[in-house]
């Protein structure tokens, strides 16, 4: 295979891998490019895609929605059956395995980081669950996480307070890529806070017991790890005051949306790392205290 073809195939595999791990909408996958490749290179490519998606070690350990995996495999089989080729038992076996599985109330999404590490989130399978939308990851969180990774100096060796953390994607990416001194996740819904704590631990970070206490008594800090001090706090970003924010002694306050306090817009950036809707209207904002 020529170098150009190798590069194109690698890009295609990477695209399928990133989108499947993050459980993005199936319509966002490069199906047309796959069809063209299948006509030229045969069906072995489908086995590579299977290994990069359903059989990926992250998916085996932290599986996505059963229904999502079933729909993905069905579409992959349709693409295979559209070209003249021998049946691939591996595809049908993978689908049969998924068809017998029960759909849990929670699923996982994983996001690959430039360092080779990843962020894995446990989320609700429903967009709205227990009266909140904070149990799933939204495009704004992906956009903010991407901006943070491209601008690590804004967070390095600083105390960061995030409002409306949701499932935790932005904060976990910052903790793993930007070396903050401390990071405070916050939200107002008890279910979201419980999920946040679980996702912090899922990503091998330790939790401090109390956010404001840790900030008010820095002399008692016994934290010597290179990982940041991580806490989860209950804050309602619709009613939070400047005084409440100041109690956490943050150097940086961030949020993936507007709050009823003074914000200064930060320049946009180009989408490079995470798969999300290209036409999503999202702006990065920073708090001016």
N, C-alpha and C positions, 0 to 999 in steps of 0.2 A: 504494500500500500504506500502511495506517495506521501511525503511529509504533509502536504496540504490536506489530504484526505484524513491522515491521522489526527491532525489538529481539529478538523471539522467533527470527526467522530468523538474525540475527547470532549469537545465543547458540548456536543449533543448529550453525551452521557452525564456530564456535569449539570446540564440544565434539567434533565430528568431527575437526577439525584436530589438537587436542591429543592425542586418543586415538590417531589414526593415526600421527602423528609418533613417539609413544612406543611404538608397536606394542603397545597394550594389548589384552586379550582382546576378541574381537569381540562377545561377549555384553554387554560394558560400554557399547557404543555406544547412543545414544538412537534405536533403530530405530523404536519406536512413535511417537515425536514426528515422525520423518521420514515415516512412513506417513500421518499426519494432515495434515502439510504438503503432501504430494504430492497428496492428494485435493482440497485447497483451492487450491493455487497452481500446479499443473502440474509438469512434469518438468525445467524449466529449473534448478530448485534442485539437481538431481543434477549438472549441469555445474559449478555453483559448488562443490559438495562435491568433485568430481573435481579441480578446481584447488587446493583447500585440502588435498588428501591426496596422491594418487598423482602429480599434476603439480606439487606444491609444490616450490619451488626447493631446499629442504633435502633432499627425497626424491630429486630428480633427481641431486643431487650426492652424497648419502650414502644410498643406497637401503636400505629395510628388507628383511626376508626375502622372497624371491620367493614362497614358499608363502603367507606371510601376505598379501601384496599380491593374490595370486590369489584367496584366500578372501574377502578384502574386496570385490574387484570383483565376484565371483560373487554375493555377498549384495546388493550395490548394484543389480545387474542384476535380481535377483529382486524387489526392491522396485519397480523401475521397471516390470517386466512385470505386476505385480499391479494396476496402475492403467491405465485406458484412455488410451493416449498413443502417439504415433509413436515408433518405435525411435530411440534415440540412438546414432548411429554411433561417437561418441567413446568411449562405454563399451565397446563391443565391440572397438574398435581397441586400447584400452588393455589389455583382457584378452588379446587375441591376442598382443600384444607380450610380456606377462608369461609366457604359456604356452610361448613359444619360448626363454625365458631359462633359464640353468642356475642351480641353487641353490648359492651359495658356502658355505663353512664359517663365514663371518662375515657379520654384518649390522649395521645401524645403527639407533639410536634417538635421537631428538632431543627436547629438552625446552625449551619456550619460557619465557623469563624475563620478569619485569615490565618490565625495561629495554628490551625489544625485541630483546635479544640471545638467544642460545640455547646450550644445551650439547648437543653431539652425541657419542655414544659408539659406538665399534666394539666389538661383543660377539660371543661365540660363539653359534651358532644352537642349541646344545644346553645344557640347564639344567646338566647335569654334564658337564664336558669336562676331559680330562687329570687326572682325579682330584680336581677342585676345583669348587665352586659359585661361585667368585669371579669367573668370566668373564661373568656376567650381572648386571643391576641388580635388586635386591630392593626390596620395598615400604619396608623400614626406611630405606634410603638416600634414597628419595623423601621420606619423612616428615621425616627429619633435615634434608635440604636445604631443605625448605619452612619448617621452624622457624627455620633459620639466616637465611633471607632475611627473615623477619618480625622477627628479633632481631639486626640487623647489628652493633649496638654491642658485642655479646659477642665479636666477631672483628676489628673495625676497628683497624688499626695494631698488631695482636698477632701473635705467632708461634703457629700452630695445628698441632698434631700429631693426625692421624687414624689410628686403629687399624682394621685390616680395611677398607681403602678399596675393595676390589673393583674394579668397572669405573671408579670415580672420580667418579660423579655428584655426591655431596655436596660433595667438595672443589672441583670445578670450578665449581659454583654459588656457593660461598663466595668463591672467587677472583674471580669475575666480578661479584658483587653486594655483598660485605661489606668489601672493601678491607683484607684482612689484610696485615701487613708481610711475613710469610713463611708458607708452607704446606708441611707434610711429609705426603705420602701414604705409607702403609705397608701391607704385607701380607707373608705368609710364603711364598707359592707363586711360583716363578720365572716361570710363564706369566702369572700375574696381574700381577706387577711389569712384565713386558714390555708387556702390554696397557695398564697404567696410563701408562707412559711414552708410548706411542703416542697415547693419548687426551689427554694433556696437550698434546702437540704439535698434535694435530688441532684443538684449541680455541685455537690461536694463543698459547699460553703457552710461555715458555722454561724449560728445565730446568737447575738448578744441578748440577754434577757429583757433589757429595758432601754429604749432609745434615749430619752431625755436624761436619765440617770448617768448613762455612759458619757454623754456630752458635757454634763455639768461637773463631772469629777474626772477630768483627764489625768490627774496625778495618780489616780488609782488604776490606771490602765495597765493590765497585765498581758495585753495582746502583743505577741512578738512575731506572729506569722506574717509572711509577705502578703497573704490575703487580707482584704479590708475587713474592718469591723462591720458586721451587717446586722441591722435591726429592722423590725417591722412595726410600724406605728399606725394607730387609728386616727385619720384626719379626713375631714370632709372638705374637699377642695372647692366646693361651692360656697362655703361659709368660713373657711380658714382666714385668720387675720395675720397681719405682719408680726404681731407679738408672739403668736403661736409658732410661727415659722422660726422666729429668732431664738426660741427656747431650745431648738435643736443645734444652734450654733453652726449653721451650714455656711460653707464657702460658695456653694452653687445650689440653686433650686431649679429643678427642671420639671416639665410636664409635657405630655403629648397632646396638648389642647389648651384652650383658654380658660383662665380662672378670673374671678372678679377682682383682680388686683393688677398693678401696673406691670406690663410686659414690654420688652424690647425685642423686635424681630431680629433673627439671625439669618444670614444669607442661605439660600437654598443650595443643594448639592445634587450631583448626578447619581442616579440609582446604579449601584455596582455590586453590592454584596447579597442582599436578600430579595427573594422573589415576592413582589407585591404589585398591586395594580398600578400601572404606569400613569394612569390619568387621575390618581387619587390626589385630591387637593389638600395638602398638608404643609403647614409652616412650622419651622422650629422657632421656639420662643424662649427667651431667658428672663428671669425675674430681676427687676431693678428695685432693690430694697432702699 
